[in-house]
Amino acid sequence: MSAPIHRFPEDFQWGTATSAHQVEGGNDKNDWWRFEQIPGKIHAGETSGVACRHYERFDEDFALAEADGHNAHRLSFEWSRIMPERGRIDAEAVAHYHAVLESLERRGLRPLVTLHHFTNPLWIADRGGWENRETVRHFCAFARFCAREFGSEVDWWCTVNEPEVYAFRGWSEGVWPPAKRDEGAALEVMANLLEAHGLAYRILHEQDRSSDRGDRRSVQVGFAKHLPQLEGDRAWFPLDGLRARFEDAVFNQAVLEAAMTGDIHLSIPGVRPVKRRVPELKRSLDFIGLNYYTRWKVRMFAPEAHVARRGSPQTDLGWEIYPRGFEAAVMRVAKLGLPVIVTENGFADARDTFRPRALVEHLIHLGRAIARGAKVIGYYHWSLMDNFEWSDGYRGRFGLYAVDFSDPALPRHRTRSAEIFAQAAHANAIEREVAAQVGLAL
């Protein structure tokens, strides 16, 4: 066999990512479930419903990952299950997540646990959600409980997922709960999530229980940052480029800088800026989680502010497939001087026709970033199986394992992409033969 195109570092984390609400199903205790019941909010009127029934079938799902050579898995703990009411812990939910962690350990999958992945208990949402600064305190209580309860089983924590996406989708674009159109509130929500991350980072380290399992490594804490490539669409119209730079400054750069400096400075033209000093936020990343999916061409004074490049290859959701942007995003976050974990990267492809090639192309660009000096220690593909994709319902099929939602049994079907990913994980490399399989001549 010829030399691989790229070999990945020793102990590289190969896995997939999920979030509780998207795969577990059957949870009416959070704000997303309630939002789904409002007509017109979700594509085709769909709801999460039973989702993939992962809440019951987690062990057989993890068996699929184990067989494919994965050694890690990113998941989230559902806050609304563990704390369904203010001041009450649900013992059954706690026991469930202990069972999940036991299954992961038994199957050789290192858990990376996210504490906030877009959903809130109803008692939080009904008190103003993340607009209310009191939510920061309540989230910290949740983080402290999880650290004490699960800390002997979890070394890797992701405090919050994509605070900028959550804020803008819910408070600027108004397409996620609470469906507001208030950019000033969106900035406040971002600031509160960043502050919550900084405080939770300190709590998770203070409550570190890694020594209970004989680990020499202390807990490792980060957050997941969505980093799209933002570029002006029309070269002849300079305001497109100006808007792209403004968006990048608040959506990308300000979030990264806040976690390094402790200074939150969020501003949008025409909106009151948010400035806040949070000492606990300074240097509050042991690793940076990178979520990368696409490049958006930005337009000023247009019905659609973000569009895919005309003529570009696109996913089922109309997102441009742009592997070079992945390398650029990795290099950008690597400049922070921290280990990088790709916490999400994937492609909506119901037929699994273009995903195999796109996956290999992205892994090749990841390898190039590592060769250029980026300290990347893991790659988590989104997702292990098809699931509920928020306001897009079930039309975004990202799974390495396809799920037949028309069949009450919800069977999982292994895709060609799952085989490609398994070959990379088993080899800890991208082999030339794998590239050839997907039509890449290198």
C-alpha positions in Angstrom: 0.0 0.0 0.0 1.3 3.5 -0.9 2.0 6.1 1.7 -1.1 7.9 3.0 -2.0 11.4 1.9 -2.2 12.4 5.5 -1.6 10.6 8.8 -3.2 12.0 11.9 -1.6 12.5 15.3 -1.3 9.7 17.8 -4.4 9.4 20.0 -6.5 11.4 17.5 -10.2 11.5 18.5 -12.4 10.0 15.7 -16.1 10.2 16.4 -19.5 11.7 15.6 -21.5 14.4 17.3 -25.1 14.4 18.4 -27.3 16.6 20.6 -29.9 15.2 23.0 -33.0 16.8 21.7 -32.2 16.0 18.1 -31.8 12.2 18.7 -33.5 11.3 21.9 -37.1 12.2 21.3 -40.1 12.1 23.7 -39.2 15.2 25.7 -41.9 17.8 26.3 -40.1 19.6 29.0 -38.1 22.1 26.9 -38.7 25.2 24.9 -38.0 23.6 21.6 -40.6 20.9 22.0 -43.2 23.6 22.7 -42.0 25.7 19.8 -42.4 22.8 17.4 -46.2 22.6 18.2 -46.7 26.1 16.7 -48.0 25.8 13.1 -45.5 27.1 10.5 -42.4 27.0 12.6 -40.9 23.8 11.4 -40.4 22.6 7.8 -43.5 20.6 6.6 -45.1 20.9 10.0 -42.7 18.2 11.4 -41.9 17.8 15.1 -39.1 16.0 16.9 -41.6 13.5 18.2 -39.8 10.3 19.0 -36.8 11.4 16.9 -34.4 8.4 16.5 -35.4 6.9 19.8 -31.8 7.2 20.8 -32.9 7.6 24.4 -33.8 3.9 24.4 -31.4 2.6 21.7 -28.2 4.4 22.6 -26.2 1.2 23.3 -26.9 -0.3 19.9 -26.1 3.0 18.2 -22.8 3.2 20.1 -22.1 -0.4 18.9 -22.3 0.9 15.3 -19.7 3.5 16.1 -17.4 1.0 17.9 -17.5 -1.3 14.9 -16.6 1.5 12.6 -13.4 2.3 14.6 -14.6 5.4 16.4 -12.9 6.1 19.7 -14.9 9.1 20.8 -18.4 10.5 20.8 -19.8 14.0 21.4 -23.2 14.1 23.1 -25.2 16.5 25.3 -27.0 16.2 28.6 -30.5 17.5 28.3 -30.9 20.1 31.0 -34.7 19.9 31.0 -34.6 16.2 31.7 -32.2 16.4 34.6 -33.8 19.6 36.0 -37.4 19.6 34.8 -38.5 22.0 37.5 -36.6 24.7 39.4 -34.8 23.0 42.4 -35.7 19.4 41.4 -33.4 16.8 40.1 -34.9 13.9 38.2 -33.2 10.8 39.5 -34.4 8.7 36.5 -32.8 11.0 34.0 -29.6 11.1 36.0 -29.5 7.3 36.1 -30.1 7.3 32.3 -27.1 9.4 31.6 -24.9 7.3 33.8 -26.0 4.3 31.7 -25.1 6.2 28.6 -21.6 7.0 29.9 -21.2 3.4 31.0 -22.1 2.2 27.5 -19.6 4.6 25.9 -16.8 3.4 28.2 -17.6 -0.2 27.5 -17.4 0.4 23.8 -14.2 2.4 24.0 -15.7 5.7 23.1 -14.4 8.8 25.0 -17.3 11.1 25.8 -17.2 14.8 25.0 -20.3 16.2 26.8 -22.0 19.4 25.9 -24.0 21.1 28.6 -26.1 23.5 26.5 -27.0 22.6 22.9 -29.8 25.1 22.1 -32.6 23.8 24.5 -33.8 25.1 27.8 -36.1 23.8 30.5 -39.5 25.4 30.3 -39.1 27.0 33.7 -36.0 28.8 32.3 -37.7 29.8 29.1 -40.7 31.2 30.9 -38.5 33.5 33.0 -37.0 35.1 30.0 -34.5 32.5 28.9 -31.1 33.8 28.0 -32.3 37.4 27.9 -32.5 37.1 31.7 -29.1 37.3 33.3 -30.4 35.1 36.1 -30.2 32.2 33.6 -26.4 32.4 33.9 -26.7 31.6 37.5 -29.1 28.7 36.9 -26.9 27.3 34.2 -23.9 27.4 36.5 -25.9 25.4 39.0 -26.6 22.8 36.3 -22.9 22.8 35.4 -21.9 22.3 39.0 -24.3 19.4 39.5 -23.1 17.7 36.3 -19.4 18.1 37.4 -20.1 16.5 40.8 -22.4 13.8 39.5 -20.7 12.8 36.3 -17.1 14.1 36.7 -15.6 10.8 37.5 -16.9 9.5 34.1 -16.2 12.6 32.0 -12.9 14.4 31.3 -14.0 16.4 28.2 -16.6 19.1 28.5 -18.1 21.6 26.0 -20.0 24.2 27.9 -22.1 25.9 25.2 -22.7 25.1 21.6 -22.5 28.0 19.0 -23.7 30.9 21.2 -23.6 33.2 18.2 -25.9 30.9 16.1 -28.3 30.4 19.0 -28.6 34.1 19.7 -29.0 35.2 16.1 -31.4 32.4 15.0 -33.7 33.0 18.0 -33.4 36.8 18.5 -32.4 38.4 15.2 -33.7 36.1 12.5 -36.6 35.0 14.7 -36.7 31.4 13.3 -35.9 29.6 16.5 -37.5 30.1 19.9 -38.3 32.6 21.3 -38.8 33.8 17.7 -38.0 37.5 18.3 -36.6 40.1 15.9 -34.4 42.2 18.2 -30.7 42.5 17.4 -30.0 44.3 20.7 -31.4 41.3 22.6 -29.4 38.9 20.4 -26.2 40.7 21.5 -27.3 40.4 25.2 -28.0 36.7 24.8 -24.6 36.2 23.2 -22.9 38.0 26.1 -24.9 36.0 28.7 -23.9 32.7 27.1 -20.2 33.8 26.9 -20.3 34.8 30.6 -22.0 31.5 31.4 -19.2 29.7 29.6 -16.5 31.5 31.6 -18.1 30.8 34.9 -18.9 27.1 34.0 -15.2 26.7 32.9 -14.1 27.6 36.4 -16.7 25.4 38.1 -15.8 22.4 36.0 -12.2 22.8 36.9 -12.9 23.4 40.6 -15.1 20.3 40.7 -12.5 18.2 38.7 -13.0 14.5 39.6 -10.7 13.0 37.0 -8.5 11.7 39.8 -11.4 9.4 40.9 -10.7 7.3 37.8 -6.9 7.5 38.1 -6.5 10.0 35.3 -3.4 12.2 35.3 -5.1 14.7 32.9 -7.3 17.3 34.5 -10.7 18.0 32.9 -10.5 19.7 29.5 -13.1 22.4 28.9 -14.0 24.4 25.8 -17.0 25.6 23.8 -18.1 24.9 20.2 -17.7 27.9 17.8 -19.5 27.9 14.5 -17.1 29.5 12.0 -18.6 30.0 8.5 -16.6 31.7 5.9 -18.2 35.1 5.2 -17.4 37.0 2.0 -19.1 39.8 0.0 -21.1 38.4 -2.9 -21.0 41.1 -5.5 -17.5 42.4 -6.3 -19.0 45.5 -8.0 -21.0 46.4 -4.8 -18.5 47.2 -2.0 -21.3 47.3 0.6 -21.5 43.5 0.4 -17.9 43.2 1.5 -18.5 45.8 4.2 -21.4 43.8 5.6 -19.4 40.6 5.5 -16.6 42.2 7.5 -19.1 43.6 10.1 -20.8 40.2 10.5 -17.4 38.4 10.8 -16.4 40.9 13.5 -19.4 40.2 15.8 -20.2 36.6 14.8 -16.7 35.2 14.7 -13.9 37.4 15.9 -15.6 38.9 19.0 -16.6 35.5 20.3 -13.1 34.1 20.0 -11.5 37.2 21.5 -13.8 37.3 24.5 -12.7 33.8 25.6 -9.1 34.9 25.5 -9.3 38.4 27.0 -12.3 38.2 29.2 -13.7 41.3 27.5 -17.1 41.0 25.8 -17.5 43.6 23.1 -20.4 43.0 20.7 -21.6 45.6 18.3 -23.8 45.9 15.2 -24.3 49.2 13.3 -27.4 50.9 14.6 -27.7 48.8 17.7 -26.6 49.6 21.2 -23.3 47.7 21.8 -22.8 45.3 24.7 -19.6 45.7 26.6 -18.8 43.6 29.6 -15.8 42.5 31.6 -15.9 38.9 32.9 -12.7 38.0 34.7 -13.7 34.3 34.7 -13.9 34.3 30.9 -10.3 35.2 30.4 -8.3 32.3 29.0 -11.3 30.0 29.6 -10.5 27.5 26.9 -8.4 24.3 27.2 -9.4 23.6 23.6 -11.4 25.4 20.9 -14.3 23.4 19.4 -14.7 24.2 15.7 -18.0 23.7 13.9 -17.6 24.1 10.1 -20.2 23.6 7.4 -20.0 26.2 4.6 -19.2 29.5 3.1 -21.8 32.2 2.8 -21.7 35.0 0.3 -23.1 38.1 2.0 -25.4 40.6 0.3 -26.5 44.0 1.5 -30.0 45.3 0.7 -31.2 41.9 -0.6 -34.1 39.6 0.4 -31.6 36.9 1.3 -28.5 38.2 3.2 -26.6 34.9 2.9 -26.5 32.9 -0.3 -24.4 30.1 -1.7 -22.0 30.9 -4.5 -23.7 30.6 -7.8 -22.8 27.4 -9.6 -21.2 25.8 -6.5 -21.8 22.3 -5.3 -24.4 22.4 -2.6 -26.0 20.1 0.0 -29.7 19.3 0.2 -30.1 22.4 2.4 -28.5 24.6 -0.2 -25.2 25.1 1.7 -22.1 25.4 -0.5 -19.6 22.5 -0.1 -16.3 24.4 0.3 -13.5 22.2 1.6 -10.8 25.0 1.3 -12.8 27.1 3.7 -12.5 24.3 6.3 -8.7 24.5 6.2 -8.9 28.3 6.5 -11.3 28.0 9.5 -8.9 25.5 11.2 -5.9 27.7 10.7 -7.8 30.7 12.0 -8.8 29.2 15.3 -5.4 27.5 15.6 -3.9 31.0 15.9 -5.3 31.1 19.4 -2.5 28.7 20.4 -4.9 26.1 21.7 -5.6 22.5 20.7 -8.4 22.3 18.2 -11.2 19.8 18.1 -13.5 19.7 15.1 -16.7 19.3 17.1 -19.0 19.3 14.0 -18.5 19.0 10.3 -21.0 17.3 7.9 -23.2 17.4 4.9 -27.0 17.1 4.4 -27.2 14.3 1.7 -30.2 12.1 1.9 -29.0 9.9 -1.0 -25.4 9.8 0.2 -24.2 10.7 -3.3 -21.8 13.5 -2.8 -21.0 13.1 1.0 -18.3 10.4 0.5 -16.2 12.7 -1.7 -16.9 15.8 0.4 -15.9 14.0 3.5 -12.6 12.9 2.1 -11.9 16.3 0.6 -12.6 18.0 4.0 -10.3 15.4 5.8 -7.6 16.1 3.3 -7.8 19.8 4.0 -7.8 19.1 7.7 -4.6 17.1 7.2 -3.1 20.0 5.4 -3.9 22.4 8.3 -2.2 20.0 10.7 0.8 19.9 8.3 0.9 23.7 8.5 1.1 23.6 12.3 -2.5 23.5 13.5 -2.7 21.4 16.7 -5.8 19.4 15.8 -6.6 16.6 18.2 -10.0 15.3 17.1 -12.7 15.3 14.4 -16.3 14.6 15.2 -18.5 14.2 12.1 -22.1 15.5 12.3 -23.8 13.1 12.7 -23.9 9.4 13.6 -27.4 9.1 12.2 -30.1 11.2 10.6 -32.0 13.2 13.2 -34.3 16.2 13.8 -32.5 19.3 12.3 -34.3 22.0 14.2 -36.4 24.3 12.0 -35.5 22.2 9.0 -37.2 19.2 10.5 -36.2 15.9 8.9 -35.2 17.2 5.5 -31.5 17.7 6.5 -30.1 14.1 6.5 -26.6 14.3 7.9 -26.2 10.8 9.2 -23.4 8.3 8.5 -26.3 6.0 9.2 -29.5 6.7 7.4 -32.7 6.4 9.4 -36.0 5.4 7.7 -38.4 7.6 9.5 -41.3 6.1 7.6 -40.8 2.8 9.4 -42.0 2.8 13.0 -39.0 0.6 13.8 -36.7 3.4 12.7 -34.0 1.1 11.2 -30.5 2.4 10.7 -28.9 1.8 7.3 -25.1 2.0 7.0 -24.1 4.4 4.2 -21.0 4.4 2.0 -19.9 7.5 3.9 -19.9 5.4 7.1 -17.5 3.0 5.4 -15.3 5.8 4.2 -15.2 7.3 7.7 -14.5 3.9 9.2 -11.5 3.4 6.9 -10.1 6.7 8.0 -10.7 6.0 11.7 -9.2 2.5 11.6 -6.1 3.7 9.7 -5.9 7.1 11.5 -5.1 8.4 8.1 -6.4 9.3 4.7 -5.1 6.6 2.4 -4.7 7.2 -1.3 -6.9 4.2 -2.0 -9.7 5.9 -0.1 -9.3 9.1 -2.1 -9.4 7.0 -5.3 -12.7 5.3 -4.1 -14.4 8.7 -4.1 -13.0 9.9 -7.5 -10.1 12.0 -6.2 -6.8 11.5 -8.1 -4.0 12.8 -5.9 
